[in-house]
Amino acid sequence: MSIILNNVCYTYSPKTAYEMQALKNVSLKIGDGEFIGIIGHTGSGKSTLIQHLNGLIKASSGEIYFNGRDIYEEDFDLKELRTRVGLVFQYPEHQLFENTIFDDVCFGPMNQGFHKNEAGLRAFEALRSVGLPESLYYQSPFDLSGGQKRRVAIAGVLAMKPEVLVLDEPTAGLDPKGRDEILDLIAGMQKSRDMTVILVSHSMEDVAKYVERIIVMDEGSVVFDDVPKEVFKHYKELERIGLAAPEVTYIMHDLRQRGLNVDTDAITVEEAKQSILKLFR
C-alpha cells in the first residue's frame, strides 16, 4: 500500500475575495506501516492535507495515487478509499451520535454493507482493541469521560479495518494522563497491526516520542520531511515558522553551553536521561 501526492495544490474559495491557497505543490510518498507525524502552526495546511488523503477534499491541481491508481479517475471507488484510509477528526467525540457505544461503533461496518452480525463482531474487536471495558458497551457514549469518548471514536474507525489511520489532534483537550493513554494506545495498535498511522499534532514532545518520520508544514508547503532527530536539529528554523523543538532539546543545548558534554541530538526525556547518566559513569 502507498499513497503518493504529486504537486498537490488546493485553494479555498477560488476567484472570490476570500480566495486562499492552502496547499502549494505538495509532493509526498507514504509507505506501508509508517508512523508519521505532521506538525505546523495553525493555518499551515495540516488539516487540509490529511483530508486529501481519503478524497474528502479534491485537489485544485496535482495528482494523488492510492496503490498506484489515480483517485480522481472516473471509475475510482472513493467510498472504498474512505474505508481503507480512516480519518479521525479533532474532537472526535463530536462524531458520536448513536444511543449506545456499541451501536455507534457498528455504524461504520454496517454502512460498508456488512450484515449486522459481522458488524457486531467488528465492533467487539475494535472496542477491545482500544481497551474499553465491556461493562460500558451498552451505555450512552455521552456519559463517558473525554478520553473514553476518544477511544470510542477511534474504535468506530478501526471497526472498518482501515489500512491507514489518520488522526487530527487526537489528544486535544485531554489531561496529561489521558493524552499519554491515547498515544500509547495508538502506538501499540500501529505496531501490532503493522498499520500506517498519520498523527497531526501541536506537541513536539509527542511526535518526538512516538513517530518515525516528521512532515513539517508551513504556509501550505512541506518545509521538512525526515526522521525526528534530523528535523529537530533545525530548531532555529522551526522557531522562525512558529514552532519549536521538544523542551529536552533546549535543555541539552543549554547544558552543552555550560560545558557538559551531553548529546544535543537527544529529543526525548529517556534519551536525555541516558546521556546525562553517562557523564557520571
C-alpha positions, 0 to 999 in steps of 0.5 A, a space after each residue: 500500500 502507498 499513497 503518493 501526492 504529486 504537486 498537490 495544490 488546493 485553494 479555498 474559495 477560488 476567484 472570490 475575495 476570500 480566495 486562499 491557497 492552502 496547499 502549494 505543490 505538495 509532493 509526498 510518498 507514504 509507505 506501508 506501516 509508517 508512523 508519521 507525524 505532521 506538525 505546523 502552526 495553525 493555518 499551515 495546511 495540516 488539516 487540509 492535507 490529511 483530508 486529501 488523503 481519503 478524497 474528502 477534499 479534491 485537489 485544485 491541481 496535482 495528482 494523488 495515487 492510492 496503490 498506484 491508481 489515480 483517485 480522481 479517475 472516473 471509475 475510482 471507488 472513493 467510498 472504498 478509499 474512505 474505508 481503507 484510509 480512516 480519518 479521525 477528526 479533532 474532537 472526535 467525540 463530536 462524531 458520536 451520535 448513536 444511543 449506545 457505544 456499541 451501536 455507534 461503533 457498528 455504524 461504520 461496518 454496517 454502512 460498508 454493507 456488512 450484515 449486522 452480525 459481522 458488524 457486531 463482531 467488528 465492533 467487539 474487536 475494535 472496542 477491545 482493541 482500544 481497551 474499553 471495558 465491556 461493562 460500558 458497551 451498552 451505555 450512552 457514549 455521552 456519559 463517558 469521560 473525554 478520553 473514553 469518548 476518544 477511544 470510542 471514536 477511534 474504535 468506530 474507525 478501526 471497526 472498518 479495518 482501515 489500512 491507514 489511520 489518520 488522526 487530527 489532534 487526537 489528544 486535544 483537550 485531554 489531561 496529561 494522563 489521558 493524552 499519554 493513554 491515547 498515544 500509547 494506545 495508538 502506538 501499540 495498535 500501529 505496531 501490532 497491526 503493522 498499520 500506517 498511522 498519520 498523527 497531526 499534532 501541536 506537541 513536539 514532545 509527542 511526535 518526538 516520542 512516538 513517530 518515525 518520520 516528521 512532515 513539517 508544514 508551513 504556509 501550505 508547503 512541506 518545509 521538512 520531511 525526515 526522521 525526528 532527530 534530523 528535523 529537530 536539529 533545525 530548531 532555529 528554523 522551526 522557531 522562525 515558522 512558529 514552532 519549536 523543538 521538544 523542551 529536552 532539546 533546549 535543555 541539552 543545548 543549554 547544558 552543552 553551553 555550560 560545558 557538559 558534554 551531553 548529546 544535543 541530538 537527544 529529543 526525548 526525556 529517556 534519551 536525555 536521561 541516558 546521556 546525562 547518566 553517562 557523564 557520571 559513569 
